[in-house]
Amino acid sequence: MMVTFGQTSGAIDPIAPVLLSQKGSLFLTRPVLFHCIERRDAPEASVSELLEVVASGKVRTNVIGALRSRKLQNPGSTGGWP
């Protein structure tokens, strides 16, 4: 299974469906968050659950490191988040 998220590196090249079957019945998907979470309470519950897992220490994050890396890659950036 291959899952693509976002297009920070640009759009992916087209893939022939027959190639997926030749490589072992592979599955390719491009999920969109809003298709998965339709009601307002669902994303709030998901965020709450994620924050609980992070707070418990079961998952470690390095948001500051990721932001520094992003800034180093594009130091002249003035728009967008963060």
Residue pairs with C-beta under 8 A, 6 or more apart in sequence:
1 26
1 27
1 28
1 29
2 26
2 27
2 28
2 29
3 28
3 29
3 30
3 31
4 12
4 28
4 29
4 30
5 30
5 31
15 28
20 26
20 27
20 28
33 43
37 43
37 46
53 59
54 60
54 61
67 82
70 82
71 77
